[in-house]
Amino acid sequence: MKKTLHKTVFLFVMIATLTTGCRSTDEYKKFANAGSGYANAVDKLLDAAGDIRIDTTSEQLLRNDRILNLTVDDYKKLADRDDERLEVIRKLRKHNKLLGNYFQLLNELASSDAPTRAQGEIAGVVDNLNTIGKELQRSDLITNAGLFQGIGNVVVSSQIRGALRDELEKRHRTILLELTIQKEMLKVLGDSIAQDVKLIRIAREERFVIRPLIQDTTISEEDTWIETRRNLVKMEKRGQELQFASQTLGKYQEVFQAFYEGKLTLARVNNFLQEVDDFLQIVEADKKQS
């Protein structure tokens, strides 16, 4: 799972440097660190997204059980919804991995004198990518399928030649679609997680903060109570982080499009790297505070 988005980000920017003149070792390191850090952060957020979904259902079960005596069927209905959401997250990770594989092969086309192996593997990768992408589009998280209809063909820049040009002319629209799917999935998942976290906070604040406070006896472990309340107040950031991850991927999509149109500049690449840095700082700050 750690080898997902970092391939997508890092390897693409490697290709971009071949056509923009940014060939220094320092630049390669900077791109690699940005891509790897972004990928690891998103993986952690997706891990958290699965846990938050399960915790939301658990809180809902406890709340319902206090009102009604739940049956096994009641439990299974909610548990099945958890399974569906976790499957969506699993597919999103698979989608990321396939995008990473594609850009790794694209890098071989750009940098190799013998690109035959890469050409042979790309078709299978893209077929699998399309399959997962279509499944993600059918997810109940996607409510506006029209978001994926406005992607048209663009003339590939004359600066790009050889096998790389052939590949981009053939599949740049497909890859833009898959990047759009991934970006939208991160956004809507972030929106959903934001709602889940609010429900968790309300339930746990009532159970762990308010109940002990209003009891006749004093709170025995005051420091623990304070820490619990602090963590609950801050936990809503997870949904916001996924939304920011979606925005950052949107910038990546713009950089990719500028690349094959021959409009990519070093300034634009650096702007993208700043977006990645901003995202990482938010995630890191939240980790230190939690």
C-alpha positions as CSV (number, residue, x, y, z in Angstrom):
1,M,0.0,0.0,0.0
2,K,2.9,2.3,0.5
3,K,3.8,2.1,-3.3
4,T,0.7,3.9,-4.5
5,L,0.6,7.6,-5.2
6,H,4.4,8.2,-4.8
7,K,5.0,6.4,-8.1
8,T,2.3,8.5,-9.8
9,V,3.7,11.8,-8.5
10,F,7.4,11.1,-8.5
11,L,7.7,9.2,-11.8
12,F,5.6,11.6,-13.7
13,V,7.7,14.6,-12.5
14,M,10.8,12.6,-13.5
15,I,9.4,12.4,-17.0
16,A,8.5,16.1,-16.9
17,T,12.1,17.0,-16.1
18,L,13.3,15.3,-19.2
19,T,11.3,17.7,-21.3
20,T,11.7,20.9,-19.2
21,G,15.5,20.8,-18.5
22,C,15.3,20.2,-14.8
23,R,17.8,17.4,-14.7
24,S,19.8,18.2,-11.5
25,T,20.2,15.6,-8.8
26,D,18.8,18.0,-6.2
27,E,15.6,18.5,-8.3
28,Y,15.2,14.7,-8.6
29,K,15.5,14.3,-4.9
30,K,13.0,17.1,-4.2
31,F,10.5,15.5,-6.6
32,A,11.1,12.1,-5.1
33,N,10.6,13.3,-1.5
34,A,7.5,15.2,-2.4
35,G,5.9,12.3,-4.2
36,S,6.8,9.7,-1.5
37,G,5.7,11.9,1.3
38,Y,2.4,12.7,-0.3
39,A,1.7,9.1,-1.0
40,N,2.5,8.0,2.6
41,A,0.3,10.7,4.0
42,V,-2.6,9.8,1.7
43,D,-2.2,6.1,2.6
44,K,-2.4,7.0,6.3
45,L,-5.5,9.1,5.7
46,L,-7.2,6.2,3.8
47,D,-6.3,3.9,6.7
48,A,-7.9,6.4,9.0
49,A,-10.9,6.7,6.7
50,G,-11.6,2.9,7.1
51,D,-11.2,3.1,10.9
52,I,-13.5,6.1,11.1
53,R,-16.2,4.4,9.1
54,I,-16.1,1.3,11.4
55,D,-16.1,3.5,14.5
56,T,-19.1,5.5,13.3
57,T,-21.1,2.3,12.8
58,S,-20.0,1.1,16.3
59,E,-21.2,4.3,17.9
60,Q,-24.5,4.1,15.9
61,L,-25.0,0.5,17.1
62,L,-24.4,1.5,20.8
63,R,-26.7,4.4,20.5
64,N,-29.5,2.3,18.9
65,D,-29.0,-0.4,21.4
66,R,-29.7,2.1,24.2
67,I,-33.0,2.9,22.6
68,L,-34.0,-0.5,21.2
69,N,-32.9,-4.0,21.8
70,L,-31.0,-4.7,18.6
71,T,-31.2,-8.0,16.8
72,V,-28.5,-9.9,14.8
73,D,-30.1,-8.7,11.6
74,D,-29.9,-5.1,12.8
75,Y,-26.2,-5.5,13.4
76,K,-25.6,-7.2,10.0
77,K,-27.3,-4.5,8.1
78,L,-24.9,-1.9,9.4
79,A,-21.9,-4.2,9.3
80,D,-22.6,-4.8,5.6
81,R,-22.5,-1.1,4.9
82,D,-19.1,-1.0,6.5
83,D,-17.9,-3.8,4.2
84,E,-19.1,-1.9,1.2
85,R,-17.3,1.3,2.2
86,L,-14.1,-0.6,3.0
87,E,-14.3,-2.2,-0.4
88,V,-14.5,1.2,-2.0
89,I,-11.4,2.3,-0.1
90,R,-9.6,-0.9,-1.2
91,K,-10.4,-0.2,-4.8
92,L,-9.2,3.4,-4.5
93,R,-5.9,2.1,-3.3
94,K,-5.7,-0.4,-6.2
95,H,-6.5,2.4,-8.5
96,N,-3.7,4.5,-7.1
97,K,-1.3,1.5,-7.5
98,L,-2.3,1.0,-11.1
99,L,-1.7,4.7,-11.9
100,G,1.7,4.4,-10.3
101,N,2.5,1.4,-12.5
102,Y,1.4,3.3,-15.6
103,F,3.6,6.3,-14.9
104,Q,6.5,4.0,-14.1
105,L,6.1,2.5,-17.6
106,L,5.7,5.9,-19.0
107,N,9.0,6.9,-17.5
108,E,10.6,3.9,-19.2
109,L,9.2,5.1,-22.5
110,A,10.7,8.5,-21.9
111,S,14.2,7.4,-20.8
112,S,14.9,4.1,-22.5
113,D,16.3,3.3,-26.0
114,A,14.4,0.0,-26.0
115,P,10.9,0.7,-24.8
116,T,9.3,-2.5,-26.2
117,R,8.8,-4.1,-22.8
118,A,7.1,-1.0,-21.4
119,Q,4.8,-0.8,-24.5
120,G,3.8,-4.4,-24.0
121,E,2.9,-3.9,-20.4
122,I,1.0,-0.6,-20.6
123,A,-2.0,-2.1,-22.3
124,G,-2.7,-4.5,-19.5
125,V,-2.1,-1.9,-16.8
126,V,-4.6,0.5,-18.5
127,D,-7.2,-2.2,-19.0
128,N,-7.1,-2.9,-15.2
129,L,-7.1,0.8,-14.5
130,N,-10.2,1.3,-16.6
131,T,-11.9,-1.6,-14.8
132,I,-11.3,-0.3,-11.4
133,G,-12.1,3.3,-12.5
134,K,-15.5,2.2,-13.8
135,E,-16.2,0.4,-10.5
136,L,-15.3,3.5,-8.6
137,Q,-17.6,5.6,-10.8
138,R,-20.5,3.3,-9.8
139,S,-19.8,3.8,-6.1
140,D,-22.6,5.3,-4.0
141,L,-20.2,8.1,-3.1
142,I,-20.4,9.4,-6.7
143,T,-23.6,11.4,-7.2
144,N,-22.7,13.4,-10.3
145,A,-21.5,11.1,-13.1
146,G,-21.4,14.2,-15.4
147,L,-18.1,15.1,-13.8
148,F,-16.4,12.5,-16.0
149,Q,-18.0,13.4,-19.3
150,G,-16.2,16.6,-20.3
151,I,-12.7,15.3,-20.9
152,G,-11.7,15.8,-24.6
153,N,-8.7,15.1,-26.7
154,V,-5.8,17.5,-26.8
155,V,-2.9,17.7,-29.3
156,V,0.3,16.4,-27.8
157,S,3.2,18.8,-27.9
158,S,5.7,18.4,-30.8
159,Q,8.4,18.6,-28.1
160,I,7.5,15.0,-27.1
161,R,8.7,12.4,-29.6
162,G,9.1,8.7,-30.1
163,A,7.3,6.0,-28.1
164,L,6.3,8.4,-25.4
165,R,4.5,10.6,-27.9
166,D,2.7,7.6,-29.4
167,E,1.6,6.6,-25.9
168,L,0.3,10.0,-24.9
169,E,-1.5,10.5,-28.1
170,K,-3.2,7.2,-27.6
171,R,-4.1,7.4,-23.9
172,H,-3.7,10.9,-22.4
173,R,-7.5,11.3,-22.3
174,T,-7.8,7.9,-20.5
175,I,-5.3,8.9,-17.9
176,L,-6.9,12.3,-17.4
177,L,-10.2,10.5,-16.7
178,E,-8.6,8.2,-14.2
179,L,-6.9,11.1,-12.4
180,T,-10.3,12.9,-12.3
181,I,-12.0,9.8,-10.8
182,Q,-9.3,9.5,-8.1
183,K,-9.5,13.2,-7.3
184,E,-13.3,13.1,-7.0
185,M,-13.2,10.0,-4.9
186,L,-10.8,11.6,-2.4
187,K,-13.1,14.7,-2.3
188,V,-16.4,12.8,-1.7
189,L,-14.7,10.4,0.7
190,G,-13.4,13.4,2.6
191,D,-16.9,14.9,2.8
192,S,-18.3,11.6,4.0
193,I,-15.6,11.1,6.6
194,A,-16.2,14.7,7.8
195,Q,-19.8,13.7,8.6
196,D,-18.8,10.5,10.2
197,V,-16.3,12.2,12.5
198,K,-19.0,14.6,13.6
199,L,-21.2,11.7,14.6
200,I,-18.3,10.0,16.5
201,R,-17.5,13.2,18.3
202,I,-21.0,13.8,19.5
203,A,-21.4,10.2,20.7
204,R,-18.0,10.1,22.5
205,E,-18.3,13.5,23.9
206,E,-21.5,12.5,25.5
207,R,-20.1,9.2,26.8
208,F,-16.6,10.2,27.9
209,V,-16.8,13.9,28.6
210,I,-20.3,15.0,29.5
211,R,-21.5,12.0,31.5
212,P,-18.5,12.0,33.9
213,L,-18.8,15.8,34.3
214,I,-22.5,15.8,35.3
215,Q,-22.2,12.9,37.7
216,D,-22.5,13.6,41.4
217,T,-18.9,12.2,42.0
218,T,-15.9,14.3,40.9
219,I,-13.8,13.1,38.0
220,S,-11.0,11.0,39.4
221,E,-8.5,11.3,36.5
222,E,-8.8,14.9,35.4
223,D,-5.8,14.9,33.1
224,T,-7.2,11.9,31.2
225,W,-10.5,13.7,30.9
226,I,-8.8,16.8,29.5
227,E,-6.8,14.8,27.0
228,T,-9.9,12.9,25.9
229,R,-11.9,16.2,25.3
230,R,-8.9,17.7,23.5
231,N,-8.7,14.8,21.1
232,L,-12.4,14.8,20.4
233,V,-12.4,18.5,19.6
234,K,-9.6,18.1,17.1
235,M,-10.6,14.9,15.4
236,E,-12.7,16.6,12.7
237,K,-9.5,17.4,10.8
238,R,-9.4,14.0,9.1
239,G,-12.1,14.8,6.6
240,Q,-10.5,18.2,5.8
241,E,-7.2,16.5,5.1
242,L,-8.7,14.1,2.5
243,Q,-10.4,17.1,0.9
244,F,-7.0,18.9,0.7
245,A,-5.5,15.7,-0.7
246,S,-8.1,15.9,-3.5
247,Q,-7.2,19.5,-4.2
248,T,-3.5,18.6,-4.4
249,L,-4.2,15.8,-6.8
250,G,-6.1,18.4,-8.9
251,K,-3.0,20.4,-9.2
252,Y,-1.1,17.3,-10.2
253,Q,-3.7,16.7,-12.9
254,E,-3.1,20.2,-14.2
255,V,0.7,19.7,-14.3
256,F,0.2,16.4,-16.2
257,Q,-2.0,18.1,-18.8
258,A,0.5,21.0,-19.2
259,F,3.3,18.5,-19.7
260,Y,1.8,16.7,-22.7
261,E,0.6,20.0,-24.1
262,G,4.1,21.4,-24.0
263,K,3.2,24.2,-21.6
264,L,4.9,22.9,-18.4
265,T,7.4,25.3,-16.8
266,L,9.7,24.9,-13.8
267,A,7.6,27.5,-12.0
268,R,4.5,25.4,-12.5
269,V,6.3,22.3,-11.2
270,N,7.4,24.3,-8.1
271,N,3.9,25.5,-7.5
272,F,2.8,21.9,-7.5
273,L,5.6,20.9,-5.0
274,Q,4.4,23.8,-2.7
275,E,0.9,22.3,-2.8
276,V,2.4,19.0,-1.7
277,D,4.4,20.7,1.1
278,D,1.3,22.5,2.4
279,F,-0.6,19.2,2.4
280,L,2.2,17.4,4.3
281,Q,2.4,20.1,6.9
282,I,-1.3,19.9,7.7
283,V,-1.1,16.1,8.1
284,E,2.1,16.3,10.1
285,A,0.8,19.0,12.4
286,D,-2.4,17.0,13.1
287,K,-0.3,13.9,13.9
288,K,1.8,15.8,16.4
289,Q,-1.3,17.3,18.1
290,S,-3.2,14.0,18.3
